[in-house]
Amino acid sequence: SVPYSAILSSYLLGERLNLLGKLGCMLSLVGSTVMVIHAPEDEEVTTLGEMLSKLKEPGFLAYAAILLAVCFLLIFYLAPRYGRSNILIYLTICSVIGAFSVSSVKGLGIAIKGFFADQPVLQHPLTWILVITLVASITTQINYLNKSLDIFNTSLVFPIYYVLFTTIVVTTSIILFKEWVSMTIVDIIGTVCGFLTIILGVFLLHAFKDMDVSLGNLPEVLQNEQQAPVTRDDKNILIEVDNSSIAPEDKPKVFMIYT
């Protein structure tokens, strides 16, 4: 999603993607690949009853309560005040809600498998709770993602959203399905390094988006940076004029302030 959205927005929407932005997209792709290679396997959950027992665990309930509190704070307090000036507000709402949508999709996938296996999943109340949760969460995500796209640059929205959404979803899966139990030290290090690579790629894409850097003008940009004149403030100029030996001692000194 990071390279596709950035590249397509540069061609279809006329948004700018310089050399550092392309490197950022490549790093995001490399980091995602490393995370997939070292990703843990989901704990096997085959029935809605097992899914319900996972959802009712105290750790996940506390985690879900914290996410809801953060979401309500963002929606009702921070979004009306800072949503149009801070890109993180709307995207954080989408990412936090994404934890509920992903969990609902996981549960509904189990319900669909049970339905084709002639299990009474339609009579199970968890099925309809997951449907309502999924519809509400996806609607909220689409709403605030569209608001963010209307205000901010597309090549910035999707990478930042990707990092935030991935962080929340990975954390949710670890808490809900206990994926960290089956992870080795190598997998943990690989997952962390892959995620840091993604963050580095997003930083390159975001921090240097206004620079006119390409392979064609890269030597010229580096040369201009090396030959940039040193600007001196008025204090240094006054000191130099005051210490100058050109003006005779018996004549008044003239101080010049350049603006």
C-alpha positions in Angstrom: 0.0 0.0 0.0 2.9 2.4 0.7 4.6 2.3 -2.7 1.5 1.9 -4.7 -0.4 4.8 -3.1 2.7 7.1 -3.3 3.5 6.2 -6.9 -0.1 6.3 -8.2 -0.8 9.6 -6.4 2.3 11.1 -8.1 1.0 10.1 -11.6 -2.7 10.4 -11.2 -3.0 13.3 -8.8 0.1 15.2 -9.7 1.5 15.0 -6.3 5.3 15.2 -5.9 7.5 12.1 -5.3 11.2 12.9 -5.3 14.2 10.5 -5.0 14.1 10.3 -1.2 10.4 9.5 -1.4 11.1 6.6 -3.8 13.8 5.3 -1.5 11.3 5.6 1.4 8.8 3.5 -0.6 11.5 0.9 -1.3 12.5 0.7 2.4 8.8 0.3 3.4 8.5 -2.7 1.0 11.7 -4.2 2.3 10.6 -3.8 5.9 7.2 -5.4 5.1 8.9 -8.4 3.5 11.2 -8.9 6.6 8.1 -8.7 8.9 6.2 -11.3 6.8 9.2 -13.6 6.9 9.5 -13.5 10.7 5.8 -13.2 11.4 4.5 -15.7 14.0 1.7 -18.2 13.3 -1.7 -17.5 14.7 -2.9 -19.6 17.5 -5.4 -22.1 16.1 -9.0 -20.9 16.8 -11.6 -23.0 15.0 -14.9 -22.3 16.7 -16.9 -19.2 17.8 -16.8 -20.6 21.4 -13.0 -20.5 21.3 -13.0 -17.0 19.8 -15.4 -15.8 22.5 -13.2 -17.2 25.2 -10.3 -15.2 23.7 -12.3 -12.0 23.6 -13.4 -12.4 27.2 -9.9 -12.7 28.6 -9.1 -9.8 31.1 -6.0 -8.7 29.2 -7.8 -8.2 25.9 -10.8 -6.6 27.7 -8.5 -4.0 29.3 -6.7 -3.4 26.0 -10.0 -2.9 24.2 -11.2 -0.5 26.9 -8.0 1.6 26.5 -8.5 1.6 22.7 -12.1 2.8 23.0 -11.1 5.5 25.5 -8.4 6.8 23.1 -10.8 6.6 20.2 -13.5 8.6 22.0 -10.9 11.2 23.1 -9.7 11.6 19.5 -13.1 11.8 17.9 -14.9 14.1 20.4 -12.1 16.3 21.6 -9.0 16.4 19.5 -10.5 15.9 16.0 -12.7 19.0 16.1 -9.8 21.2 17.3 -6.7 19.8 15.6 -7.9 17.4 12.9 -7.5 19.8 10.0 -4.0 20.8 11.0 -2.4 17.6 12.4 -2.3 14.6 10.0 -1.9 12.1 12.9 -5.4 12.8 14.5 -7.6 11.3 11.8 -5.1 8.5 10.9 -4.8 7.5 14.6 -8.6 7.2 14.8 -8.5 4.9 11.7 -5.7 2.8 13.1 -7.3 2.4 16.6 -10.6 1.4 15.0 -8.7 -1.0 12.8 -8.0 -3.2 15.8 -11.7 -4.0 16.1 -12.2 -4.5 12.4 -9.4 -7.0 12.1 -10.6 -8.9 15.1 -14.1 -8.9 13.7 -12.9 -10.2 10.3 -11.0 -13.0 12.1 -14.2 -14.0 14.0 -16.4 -13.8 11.0 -14.0 -15.9 9.0 -14.4 -18.6 11.6 -18.2 -18.2 11.5 -18.3 -18.6 7.7 -16.3 -21.8 7.9 -18.7 -23.0 10.5 -21.7 -22.1 8.4 -20.5 -24.2 5.5 -19.7 -27.0 8.0 -23.4 -27.0 9.0 -22.7 -25.5 12.4 -25.4 -23.3 14.0 -23.4 -20.1 13.7 -26.4 -17.9 12.9 -27.9 -18.7 16.3 -24.7 -17.7 18.1 -24.9 -14.1 19.4 -21.2 -13.5 18.8 -21.8 -13.7 15.0 -24.1 -10.7 15.0 -21.9 -8.8 17.5 -19.0 -9.2 15.1 -21.1 -8.1 12.1 -22.2 -4.9 13.9 -18.7 -4.2 15.1 -17.2 -4.7 11.6 -19.8 -2.5 9.9 -19.3 0.3 12.5 -15.5 0.1 12.5 -15.2 0.1 8.7 -17.6 3.0 8.3 -15.6 5.0 10.9 -12.3 4.2 9.2 -13.6 5.1 5.7 -15.0 8.4 7.1 -11.9 9.6 8.7 -9.6 8.3 6.1 -11.5 10.3 3.4 -11.3 13.4 5.6 -7.6 12.9 5.9 -7.2 12.4 2.1 -9.2 15.6 1.5 -6.9 17.7 3.6 -3.4 16.1 3.3 -1.1 14.8 0.7 -2.0 11.2 -0.4 1.7 10.2 -0.5 1.9 11.0 3.2 -1.5 9.7 4.3 -1.1 6.1 3.3 2.5 5.5 4.6 1.7 7.1 8.0 -1.6 5.2 8.1 0.2 2.0 7.2 2.7 2.3 10.1 0.0 3.2 12.7 -2.4 0.5 11.5 0.3 -2.1 11.4 1.4 -1.3 15.0 -2.1 -1.5 16.4 -3.0 -4.7 14.5 0.2 -6.5 15.5 -0.3 -5.5 19.1 -3.9 -6.7 19.0 -2.9 -10.0 17.5 -0.2 -10.5 20.1 -2.6 -9.8 23.0 -5.6 -11.7 21.6 -4.0 -14.8 20.1 -0.8 -14.9 22.3 1.4 -15.0 19.2 4.5 -13.9 21.2 4.6 -17.3 22.9 5.6 -19.1 19.7 8.2 -16.5 18.5 11.9 -17.2 18.8 14.6 -14.6 19.5 15.5 -14.4 15.8 11.8 -13.8 14.8 11.4 -11.1 17.4 14.6 -9.3 16.3 13.6 -9.7 12.6 10.1 -8.3 13.3 11.4 -5.3 15.2 14.1 -4.6 12.5 11.5 -4.9 9.7 9.2 -2.5 11.5 12.0 0.0 12.1 12.9 -0.2 8.4 9.3 0.7 7.6 9.4 3.6 9.9 12.6 4.8 8.3 11.1 4.6 4.9 8.0 6.6 6.0 10.3 9.2 7.6 12.2 9.7 4.3 8.9 9.9 2.4 7.5 12.5 4.9 10.4 14.6 6.0 11.9 15.5 2.6 8.7 15.6 0.5 9.3 19.3 -0.5 12.9 18.9 -1.7 13.5 18.9 -5.4 15.9 15.8 -5.4 16.2 13.4 -8.4 19.0 11.4 -9.9 19.5 14.0 -12.6 20.1 17.0 -10.2 21.6 15.1 -7.3 25.2 16.2 -8.0 24.0 19.8 -8.3 22.1 19.7 -5.1 25.1 18.3 -3.2 27.3 20.9 -4.7 25.0 23.7 -3.7 24.8 22.4 -0.2 28.6 22.4 0.1 29.0 25.9 -1.4 26.2 27.5 0.6 27.3 30.9 1.9 27.7 31.4 5.7 25.2 34.0 6.9 26.4 36.2 9.7 24.1 38.0 12.1 24.2 41.7 12.9 26.1 41.0 16.2 29.1 39.5 14.3 29.2 42.4 11.8 29.1 45.0 14.6 32.0 43.3 16.4 34.1 43.1 13.2 33.5 46.8 12.4 34.2 47.8 16.0 37.5 45.9 16.0 38.6 47.2 12.6 41.9 49.0 12.4 41.0 50.8 9.2 39.2 53.7 10.9 41.5 56.2 12.7 41.1 56.6 16.4 40.3 60.3 16.1 37.4 59.8 13.8 33.9 58.6 14.7 33.1 55.0 13.9 30.1 54.1 11.8 28.1 51.0 12.6 26.2 49.4 9.7 23.3 47.0 10.3 22.3 44.9 7.4 18.7 43.7 7.2 
